[in-house]
Amino acid sequence: MSGYYAFVIGSDGHITNRIEIRCDDDEEAKRCAKRLVDGHAIELWQETRMIATFEPNRKACDNR
């Protein structure tokens, strides 16, 4: 099992939280990190290697 970190990115682009994720491989870590997206972007890292970025779904504010 490898150690991964999910960094919660605030609206100002700065890290607001770090969450440790213990997974067997990158694919499992991606699935776990994607579940953490809740209005903020998530960056998934393993040591100095960036694995993925997950952006929150943004809804359009127009009424078309």
N, C-alpha and C positions, 0 to 999 in steps of 0.2 A: 504494500500500500504506500502510495506516495503522498507527500504533502503539497497541497495547492492552496493558493490564497485568492479569495474573491474580494476585490476592492470596490466599495460602494463609492460612486462618483457623484458629488453634489452638483447642483445647477451651475455653480461657479467654476466647475471643472476640477475642483480639489477633492482629494480623498476624504470621505467622512467616516468611513468604517472599514475594518479589515476582518474578514471571516475566514477561518481556517477550514479547508475541505480535505478530508482524507478519502482518496479514491484509488482504484487500481490502475486507471489509465486516463488519458486525456479525454476520451469520449465520455466516460462516466463523469469526470469533473465538469465537462461542458454542460451535461444534462443537469447536474446539481446547481451549477452557477446560474444557468438560465432561469431556474425556479426562483432565484433571489431577486430578479428584476421586479421592482414594485415602485414605479415612478422615478427611479434613478438608474443610471447606467451602471453596469457591472463590468469590471475588467478581471479576467482570470489569468493568474500567473502561477508558474512553478519556478521558484527561485528567481533568476533574472530573465527567464523565458516567458514572454507574453504568449498566451494560448489563444485567447479570443476576447472580444468585446461584445456585450449584449446591451442594446439600447431599449429603453422603454417604448411601448407603443404610444404614439402621440395622436390624439384625435383632433381633427380639423375643427376650427371654431366657426366656420362659415355655415350658413343654412341654405345650401343649394339643393 
